[in-house]
Amino acid sequence: MTMPSARRDKRDPGARDGQILPLFAAVMVVLLTFCVLTIDVGRMVTARAQLQNAVDAAALAGASQLVGFVDEDAKDAADAEARRLAAANIVLSTPLTLGADDVQFGRYVPGPPPGFIPESELPSGSLVDSVKVTGRRTADSPDGDIPLLFGGLFGISASAQEVRAIATQPRRYVMFVMDRSGSMMWDATDVDLRQTPNPDGSMDPSPTGWYWVPRRIHTGSNWQTAWFYALNNETGEIETDFLPEHIRSRLLDGQYFRYRDRDRPNTVQSGWIWAPDNVTLYSAYGPDHLNWDAQGYRPLSQSAYGLATVPVQAMAASQDAAAAFVDLLNPEQTRAGLVTYGWSAIME
């Protein structure tokens, strides 16, 4: 009995190997395409991240120069600082160069929605508190666009990137001190400071009738409480009718008075007194009511007197100053406090 023999495949093994080559070539093209895309896409992502870092640093550097009221000099300094920090950052081996219009100033609005208003769109006289920096790697930018290594194979030779960053003034903590006592009026343009009265102790007449009187004067050996009295220019008699009740009710010997605050009438203070045109104020000190003897080697602000050349409106002036101060604040970036005092401080 004859056994069947195994039949052998007599086809050419080289023919089977040749079928792999087209498949291998197709796979290599796909792999190469992914490699090319990975390299160029990574290049674009890296460039954008570096570009964003550069404009972030530039915006923060520029905003650091915007302190207080921002004038043209402050904006020039901020522009220069922003450009310096941008150039200190590298975008694909090239320092970032900002274009002429890539640094803008304006005001940041927290929203909602938040946004940046350029200075050109703000009303005249508006405050500037923010800087906006645009970083560009485009065909028309100073550094040009971002060249791709393999993108040309697919008809894309370069990539354009543009990013922005906005920074505002650094947060400040400010205390506003408002003087209601009038004791800090020595450098005021509306006050005529007199270092000493006349030899007889009389004060020169004030154009407005307002006199600033100290709480004490120097007598040559020590400090004494300052006392004052007023004489009628026509009769030569003591005049007290013009004094406020809280001062007139505390006269010494019916004629000598001291400045007292209405809210603290028992406390001797310095402040403004109004007197009519027909009286002359005289200064005295201590229990003996001797004439004024102010010594120059002691602070004159404690021994001189002042004549107001405009009507005294201390509270109105303080309110105007406070309003102007608040208008300059950026509520999102500034924390402010108020200290107001007459002869004692109150903190809010």
Secondary structure per residue as TSV (DSSP state, phi and psi in degrees):
chain	resnum	aa	ss	phi	psi
A	1	M	-	360.0	130.1
A	2	T	-	-94.1	127.8
A	3	M	-	-84.3	142.0
A	4	P	-	-68.7	141.0
A	5	S	-	-97.4	149.0
A	6	A	-	-66.2	136.3
A	7	R	-	-89.6	133.1
A	8	R	-	-99.2	142.2
A	9	D	-	-75.5	112.4
A	10	K	-	-92.3	11.3
A	11	R	S	-69.8	156.7
A	12	D	-	-71.8	118.1
A	13	P	H	-62.3	-25.8
A	14	G	H	-64.8	-30.5
A	15	A	H	-64.8	-37.5
A	16	R	H	-68.1	-39.4
A	17	D	H	-63.7	-34.6
A	18	G	H	-66.8	-20.3
A	19	Q	T	-72.7	-19.9
A	20	I	H	-76.1	-30.6
A	21	L	H	-60.3	-47.8
A	22	P	H	-60.8	-39.7
A	23	L	H	-64.1	-42.1
A	24	F	H	-63.7	-40.8
A	25	A	H	-63.6	-41.8
A	26	A	H	-64.2	-41.4
A	27	V	H	-65.4	-40.3
A	28	M	H	-63.6	-37.4
A	29	V	H	-62.8	-44.0
A	30	V	H	-63.4	-45.4
A	31	L	H	-62.2	-43.1
A	32	L	H	-63.3	-39.3
A	33	T	H	-62.2	-44.2
A	34	F	H	-63.1	-39.0
A	35	C	H	-64.4	-44.1
A	36	V	H	-62.4	-46.2
A	37	L	H	-63.5	-40.6
A	38	T	H	-62.4	-44.4
A	39	I	H	-64.7	-48.6
A	40	D	H	-73.5	-38.4
A	41	V	H	-64.6	-42.0
A	42	G	H	-61.0	-37.7
A	43	R	H	-63.4	-42.2
A	44	M	H	-68.1	-42.1
A	45	V	H	-63.8	-43.0
A	46	T	H	-62.7	-43.6
A	47	A	H	-62.6	-41.0
A	48	R	H	-66.5	-41.8
A	49	A	H	-63.2	-44.1
A	50	Q	H	-65.9	-37.1
A	51	L	H	-64.9	-41.2
A	52	Q	H	-66.2	-41.3
A	53	N	H	-60.1	-39.9
A	54	A	H	-66.1	-45.2
A	55	V	H	-73.3	-31.2
A	56	D	H	-60.2	-47.8
A	57	A	H	-63.9	-40.5
A	58	A	H	-65.7	-42.8
A	59	A	H	-64.7	-43.8
A	60	L	H	-64.2	-39.8
A	61	A	H	-65.3	-41.6
A	62	G	H	-64.9	-43.7
A	63	A	H	-65.0	-26.7
A	64	S	T	-64.5	-17.6
A	65	Q	T	-92.4	-7.1
A	66	L	-	-91.4	80.9
A	67	V	-	-111.9	128.5
A	68	G	S	68.2	-144.2
A	69	F	S	-74.8	123.6
A	70	V	-	-89.8	108.9
A	71	D	-	-100.8	-173.9
A	72	E	H	-63.7	-36.3
A	73	D	H	-64.3	-40.5
A	74	A	H	-65.3	-38.9
A	75	K	H	-68.0	-37.7
A	76	D	H	-62.8	-42.2
A	77	A	H	-65.6	-40.0
A	78	A	H	-66.0	-41.2
A	79	D	H	-61.9	-45.0
A	80	A	H	-65.0	-40.1
A	81	E	H	-68.7	-38.1
A	82	A	H	-63.5	-43.0
A	83	R	H	-67.8	-35.7
A	84	R	H	-65.1	-44.5
A	85	L	H	-69.8	-33.6
A	86	A	H	-63.8	-43.1
A	87	A	H	-69.3	-19.8
A	88	A	T	-80.1	-7.1
A	89	N	S	-106.8	139.6
A	90	I	E	-99.8	133.3
A	91	V	E	-119.7	105.8
A	92	L	T	50.8	56.4
A	93	S	T	70.6	8.4
A	94	T	E	-125.2	125.2
A	95	P	E	-59.2	138.7
A	96	L	-	-74.4	127.6
A	97	T	-	-109.2	124.4
A	98	L	-	-86.4	141.4
A	99	G	-	-76.1	174.8
A	100	A	T	-60.4	-35.8
A	101	D	T	-106.1	17.2
A	102	D	S	-85.5	-6.8
A	103	V	E	-116.6	117.9
A	104	Q	E	-123.0	150.0
A	105	F	E	-115.7	151.3
A	106	G	E	-179.5	-152.2
A	107	R	E	-128.1	135.1
A	108	Y	E	-91.6	130.6
A	109	V	E	-110.3	117.6
A	110	P	-	-68.6	-15.4
A	111	G	-	90.6	-160.9
A	112	P	S	-82.6	148.0
A	113	P	S	-81.2	152.8
A	114	P	-	-68.5	155.1
A	115	G	E	-173.1	173.6
A	116	F	E	-119.0	127.1
A	117	I	E	-106.4	114.7
A	118	P	E	-61.0	152.7
A	119	E	G	-58.0	-33.7
A	120	S	G	-65.8	-20.7
A	121	E	G	-101.0	-0.9
A	122	L	S	-85.4	151.9
A	123	P	-	-61.0	153.0
A	124	S	T	-58.5	134.3
A	125	G	T	85.7	1.9
A	126	S	-	-69.4	153.6
A	127	L	-	-78.7	143.5
A	128	V	-	-105.5	127.1
A	129	D	-	-133.8	1.9
A	130	S	E	-140.1	158.8
A	131	V	E	-129.5	137.5
A	132	K	E	-117.6	126.4
A	133	V	E	-116.7	129.5
A	134	T	E	-108.5	124.6
A	135	G	E	-105.3	126.4
A	136	R	E	-129.2	135.3
A	137	R	E	-125.6	79.6
A	138	T	S	-125.2	173.6
A	139	A	T	-60.1	-32.9
A	140	D	T	-99.5	9.0
A	141	S	S	-84.5	161.6
A	142	P	T	-57.3	-34.7
A	143	D	T	-95.9	-0.3
A	144	G	-	74.8	176.6
A	145	D	-	-81.1	-176.8
A	146	I	E	-97.1	112.2
A	147	P	E	-70.8	139.9
A	148	L	-	-98.1	147.2
A	149	L	S	-78.8	-40.8
A	150	F	S	-122.9	0.1
A	151	G	G	-62.5	-24.9
A	152	G	G	-61.5	-25.9
A	153	L	G	-63.6	-22.9
A	154	F	G	-112.8	14.1
A	155	G	T	84.0	11.6
A	156	I	-	-121.7	106.6
A	157	S	-	-96.1	-16.8
A	158	A	E	-151.4	161.3
A	159	S	E	-125.1	138.7
A	160	A	-	-102.3	131.4
A	161	Q	E	-129.1	141.1
A	162	E	E	-148.0	126.7
A	163	V	E	-133.6	164.6
A	164	R	E	-138.9	155.9
A	165	A	E	-146.8	142.3
A	166	I	E	-124.5	132.9
A	167	A	E	-133.4	144.4
A	168	T	E	-108.8	174.0
A	169	Q	-	-54.9	143.9
A	170	P	-	-62.6	146.6
A	171	R	-	-62.5	135.2
A	172	R	E	-123.2	152.3
A	173	Y	E	-118.1	113.7
A	174	V	E	-122.8	135.5
A	175	M	E	-110.9	124.8
A	176	F	E	-99.3	121.1
A	177	V	E	-103.2	119.4
A	178	M	E	-114.6	118.9
A	179	D	E	-91.6	119.3
A	180	R	-	-104.1	-1.2
A	181	S	S	-86.4	-23.4
A	182	G	S	84.5	0.4
A	183	S	T	-76.0	-12.7
A	184	M	T	-103.7	36.5
A	185	M	-	-97.2	8.2
A	186	W	T	-68.9	-27.3
A	187	D	T	-99.5	6.8
A	188	A	-	-72.1	141.9
A	189	T	T	-72.2	-17.8
A	190	D	T	-98.8	15.7
A	191	V	E	-125.8	130.1
A	192	D	E	-98.5	105.2
A	193	L	E	-82.8	128.8
A	194	R	E	-115.0	125.2
A	195	Q	S	-74.0	-34.7
A	196	T	S	-143.8	153.1
A	197	P	-	-72.7	-177.9
A	198	N	-	-70.1	164.7
A	199	P	T	-53.7	-31.5
A	200	D	T	-85.5	4.8
A	201	G	S	89.9	-2.2
A	202	S	B	-79.6	150.2
A	203	M	-	-98.8	144.1
A	204	D	-	-64.7	150.3
A	205	P	-	-66.6	144.6
A	206	S	-	-91.7	137.0
A	207	P	S	-58.6	-27.4
A	208	T	S	-110.4	-6.8
A	209	G	S	89.2	-4.0
A	210	W	E	-97.5	132.2
A	211	Y	E	-126.1	135.1
A	212	W	E	-96.7	123.4
A	213	V	E	-117.5	141.8
A	214	P	-	-82.8	168.0
A	215	R	S	-86.5	-21.4
A	216	R	E	-154.2	160.5
A	217	I	E	-137.0	160.8
A	218	H	E	-95.3	129.3
A	219	T	-	-100.4	6.7
A	220	G	S	103.9	-28.6
A	221	S	S	-121.1	-30.6
A	222	N	S	-160.3	-179.5
A	223	W	E	-92.5	137.8
A	224	Q	E	-125.1	154.2
A	225	T	E	-63.8	135.3
A	226	A	E	-84.1	129.7
A	227	W	E	-119.3	154.9
A	228	F	E	-139.6	155.7
A	229	Y	E	-146.0	161.4
A	230	A	E	-127.5	135.4
A	231	L	E	-113.4	138.6
A	232	N	E	-70.0	125.4
A	233	N	T	-64.8	-25.2
A	234	E	T	-89.9	-41.5
A	235	T	T	-100.4	-19.3
A	236	G	-	75.3	7.4
A	237	E	-	-89.1	158.6
A	238	I	B	-63.2	134.5
A	239	E	-	-119.0	124.4
A	240	T	-	-131.8	-6.2
A	241	D	T	-61.6	-27.2
A	242	F	T	-77.8	-12.3
A	243	L	S	-76.3	144.2
A	244	P	-	-60.6	152.9
A	245	E	H	-58.6	-39.6
A	246	H	H	-69.5	-15.3
A	247	I	H	-96.4	-43.2
A	248	R	H	-64.2	-31.6
A	249	S	T	-72.9	-8.5
A	250	R	T	-120.7	31.2
A	251	L	-	-65.8	149.0
A	252	L	B	-99.7	126.9
A	253	D	T	56.4	23.8
A	254	G	T	75.6	5.1
A	255	Q	T	-142.2	-32.7
A	256	Y	B	-90.1	135.8
A	257	F	B	-131.2	160.6
A	258	R	-	-129.0	158.9
A	259	Y	-	-75.4	133.9
A	260	R	-	-138.4	141.2
A	261	D	B	-76.1	143.4
A	262	R	T	-60.1	-35.5
A	263	D	T	-79.8	-18.3
A	264	R	B	-135.4	66.8
A	265	P	T	-65.7	-17.7
A	266	N	T	-89.3	-0.7
A	267	T	S	-104.5	131.9
A	268	V	-	-77.6	127.3
A	269	Q	-	-139.1	178.6
A	270	S	-	-107.9	149.6
A	271	G	E	172.7	-170.1
A	272	W	E	-92.9	134.9
A	273	I	E	-123.3	136.7
A	274	W	E	-104.5	137.4
A	275	A	-	-135.1	143.7
A	276	P	-	-70.9	168.6
A	277	D	T	-67.0	-25.0
A	278	N	T	-89.9	13.2
A	279	V	E	-126.6	155.8
A	280	T	E	-119.9	130.8
A	281	L	E	-85.6	140.2
A	282	Y	E	-123.4	149.4
A	283	S	E	-106.9	148.4
A	284	A	E	-146.4	176.6
A	285	Y	E	-151.8	155.8
A	286	G	T	60.5	-174.5
A	287	P	T	-71.0	-21.0
A	288	D	T	-91.1	-8.5
A	289	H	T	57.3	42.6
A	290	L	B	-75.8	165.7
A	291	N	-	-67.8	163.1
A	292	W	-	-60.8	138.3
A	293	D	-	-142.7	75.6
A	294	A	-	-86.7	128.1
A	295	Q	-	-98.4	135.5
A	296	G	T	-68.8	-19.3
A	297	Y	T	-81.9	-2.7
A	298	R	S	-105.2	158.5
A	299	P	-	-55.8	121.8
A	300	L	G	-65.5	-24.4
A	301	S	G	-64.5	-14.6
A	302	Q	G	-103.6	0.5
A	303	S	T	-134.2	-7.4
A	304	A	-	-93.9	178.1
A	305	Y	E	-132.6	162.4
A	306	G	E	-126.4	145.2
A	307	L	E	-112.2	126.9
A	308	A	E	-83.0	128.3
A	309	T	S	-90.7	-10.4
A	310	V	S	-130.4	158.1
A	311	P	-	-55.7	138.3
A	312	V	-	-77.8	119.2
A	313	Q	-	-135.2	65.2
A	314	A	H	-58.5	-44.7
A	315	M	H	-68.9	-40.3
A	316	A	H	-62.6	-42.3
A	317	A	H	-63.9	-39.3
A	318	S	H	-65.7	-39.7
A	319	Q	H	-65.5	-40.1
A	320	D	H	-62.6	-42.9
A	321	A	H	-64.4	-41.1
A	322	A	H	-64.6	-41.4
A	323	A	H	-64.1	-42.5
A	324	A	H	-63.5	-38.0
A	325	F	H	-64.0	-45.9
A	326	V	H	-65.0	-37.0
A	327	D	H	-61.7	-27.5
A	328	L	T	-83.4	-7.8
A	329	L	-	-82.6	146.8
A	330	N	-	-103.3	106.6
A	331	P	T	-62.1	-21.8
A	332	E	T	-81.2	-21.2
A	333	Q	T	-117.4	-7.6
A	334	T	E	-127.0	134.8
A	335	R	E	-110.5	122.2
A	336	A	E	-122.4	150.5
A	337	G	E	-132.0	163.6
A	338	L	E	-125.9	130.4
A	339	V	E	-119.2	119.4
A	340	T	E	-124.9	139.9
A	341	Y	E	-148.1	149.8
A	342	G	S	-105.5	-77.6
A	343	W	S	-123.2	3.0
A	344	S	S	-140.4	151.2
A	345	A	E	-93.5	146.5
A	346	I	E	-129.1	123.6
A	347	M	E	-107.1	136.2
A	348	E	-	-121.5	360.0
